[in-house]
Amino acid sequence: MFSYMEQGGLFPDLRQNATDEEVVQVLRIAIARGGRLPRMAEMYLSSVCAEHLLAELRTAELEVVHRGTKRLRE
């Protein structure tokens, strides 16, 4: 009767794609939690690692989405 694509509108997906900047920020914070180096070194290394991990996610064609409306804050 109705195609699958037409029925998709009945149950909208509330998730939103995360921006590259949001993904990098989350990864940077997670990586920097070690606390073994001076703060400036931690921030530099975690930023480099986060950007590399984001590039790998994109290369693997993975998509990062928010589960709800909550946004990351610094």
N, C-alpha and C positions, 0 to 999 in steps of 0.2 A: 504494500500500500504506500508507505512512505520510505524513501531511501534512508540509509543510515546517516548520510550527510545532513539531510533535512532535520532529522531528529536531534542532532548534536546541539541545536540551539535551545532545546528544552532544559538542558543541564549545563549551563555555561561554566567554563573552567575559570575559577577565580584567581588562579595562580598567574603571576606576572613574571616575565623573564627578568632575571637579575642583570644589571648592567655589568660590563667588564670592570668598572671601577669598584662596584660593590663586592664583586667576587674577590678582586685583589685585596680590598680592605679586610674582608673576613679572613682570607688566608694569611695576610700579613700579621694580623692580631694573633691568630692561632700559632703561627711560627714563632713570634716574638715572645711567647709566654715562658720561654726557657729561662731568661734572666741571668745568663752566665757571662754575658759580655757587657761592656759599657752601652748605655742606651742608644747612642748614635750608631754604634756598630750593629746593634740588634735591629734597629729600624732599617738600616741600609740592607743588611743581609735578608731580612724578612721581606722587604719590598722586592728585591731581586728574585727571591725564591717564589713569592706569590705571583709575580708576572710570568715566570717560567711555567709554573703550574697551570695558570690560566691558558697560556699558549698550548700546553699539552692537552688540556680539556677541549679546546677548540679544534686541535688537530685530530683528536679522537671523535670529533663531531658530537660531543656531549653538550647538552643544554642545561643551564642552571636556572631554576625557577624558584620564586618565593612560594612558600606553602600558604601564606595568607597575606594580610595587608601590612604586617609588621615590617618596618624598614630598619636597617642598621643605622645606628647613631654612634658617633665617635665619643 
